[in-house]
Amino acid sequence: MVGGMTTQQWTPPRLGSRYADEFPELSVPWEAARADEPHLVALNEELAAELGLDADGLRSTEGLLMLVGNRVPEGATPVAQAYAGHQFGGFSPRLGDGRALLLGELPDGRDLHLKGSGRTPFARGGDGLAAVGPMLREYLISEAMHALGVPTTRSLAVVATGNTVLRESPLPGAVLARVASSHLRVGTFQFARSSGDVDLVRRLADHAIARHHPHAADAENPYLALFTAVQSAQASLIADWMAIGFIHGVMNTDNTTISGESIDYGPCAFMESFDAATVFSSIDAQGRYAYGNQPGIMQWNLARFAETLVPLLGDDQDAAVAQLTAALDEFPAQYNAAFHTRTRAKLGLAGGDDEVAGPLVEDALAFLSGARADHTSFFRQLTTAAGGDDGPLRDLLADRADGLDSWLSRWREAGPSAEEMARVNPIYIPRNHLVEEALDAATAGDPGPFEELLAVVTRPYDEQPGKERFAAPAPPDAAPHVTYCGT
């Protein structure tokens, strides 16, 4: 996975340029900044094989040049994508890929996208570069999310550029190569809508339907069907996040995908001590994107998406608004149903009686919140309790176990499945103190801690002897975890 550059001759894959060809209004052809000495830091061999890419070829001189954007494959037209977005509630009409390029579409239709590849016309004063640590963070978190079963962009490689990036101190530069179903965002639609070109919005919607939600094409109103499909995908995604204690940290509309995949792992983290008000982003002073606010924020973002589609639903704009509003009003029920389905599975009650399981779910969440227990450990120790051993759960809760005996009695009467619980309650997540430890070491030139952590969190449900510290919460004297946009 880690290594340098070979001299093997290699022919890069042929990439499509569908998005660049179809939407010149929404993209700018651009070239990546030169990487002086590209050197492989991490390569996802499993993903490469899935994509039909030869891992040895990606390690070669030609392969690394492609992964930093300095060797453009046949058929590709690298572009910086334009989009708008509401950032912390305020609308920015012109954002876009300030330090990224869409290299092209892979043979299976997914995007190959570079992050940290240099300034573009959308850079807004930034240098367009990225450092090794932040790019490894996205690699680590996205691959952990994939292993946890959460829809997400994937990370193919991190390549050090040999260039220096100036932040608070000089840092080694890097480019992340990632793969996604697409990079269409709510912000893409907002940019198109703000242009006043309704035909552009329609073409973009048709593209999104064909690429992500083809069943919508056969609906009586395809654009209303597109909206409801995106809403359904996002309700499911946020339920996934909430079930594993994941906090995205920057749920702007430009980070809300049309595909329903998680994207852009900057100020993100996994909650340890359960608290709905948990925030990790250094700039989210008001807690807009706190853990407990994520479902409501997604509904807000979907409202912004709905606004872009109003002209497509027919000549009667009032009727269009009413239709979209009625659909949007279904989001809380969709989300709650998805979240309760996941929580019932976490309690081993997926096949149980609704009237019994429902109150057990509500009481378990209330108990978890009141005890401020470690989110991941609580559910995993509950899995152990389902097998007959309450000890680890009681040790976890210590003197915060008031009411536990009564709840456990009711829960056991409902017949929880320990096997079912073991499949959905992870042992290992990318715990924040371990992530920082690994990234600091990698930045200093030691990839060992990163490799070890990656290997552990990409097998999140498997007992791994000798890896007990990876399952433990941060020590009491650990500094509060804070992340930053751009990290």
Salt bridges, closest charged atoms under 4 A:
GLU22 OE2 - ARG18 NE 3.15
GLU22 OE1 - HIS207 ND1 3.13
GLU25 OE2 - ARG203 NH2 2.45
GLU45 OE2 - ARG59 NH2 2.21
GLU50 OE2 - ARG110 NH2 2.87
GLU50 OE1 - ARG154 NH1 3.94
ASP56 OD1 - ARG59 NH1 3.20
GLU62 OE1 - ARG71 NE 2.54
GLU74 OE2 - ARG14 NH1 2.77
ASP97 OD2 - HIS113 NE2 3.69
ASP108 OD2 - ARG110 NE 2.73
ASP111 OD2 - HIS183 ND1 2.86
ASP111 OD1 - ARG211 NH2 2.59
ASP127 OD2 - ARG167 NH1 2.71
GLU138 OE1 - LYS115 NZ 2.72
GLU138 OE2 - ARG178 NH1 2.75
GLU143 OE1 - ARG154 NH2 2.73
ASP199 OD2 - ARG203 NE 3.43
ASP240 OD1 - ARG342 NE 2.52
ASP264 OD1 - LYS115 NZ 3.40
ASP264 OD1 - ARG178 NH1 2.73
ASP264 OD2 - ARG185 NH1 3.34
GLU272 OE2 - ARG431 NH1 3.14
ASP275 OD2 - ARG372 NH1 3.52
GLU307 OE2 - ARG304 NH2 2.69
ASP354 OD1 - ARG344 NH1 2.41
GLU362 OE2 - HIS340 NE2 2.93
ASP363 OD2 - ARG410 NH2 2.91
ASP374 OD2 - ARG431 NH2 2.94
ASP390 OD2 - ARG394 NH2 3.67
ASP390 OD1 - ARG412 NH2 2.33
ASP405 OD1 - ARG394 NH2 2.62
GLU436 OE2 - ARG137 NH2 2.33
GLU437 OE2 - ARG469 NH2 2.76
GLU452 OE2 - LYS467 NZ 2.75
ASP462 OD2 - ARG459 NE 3.40
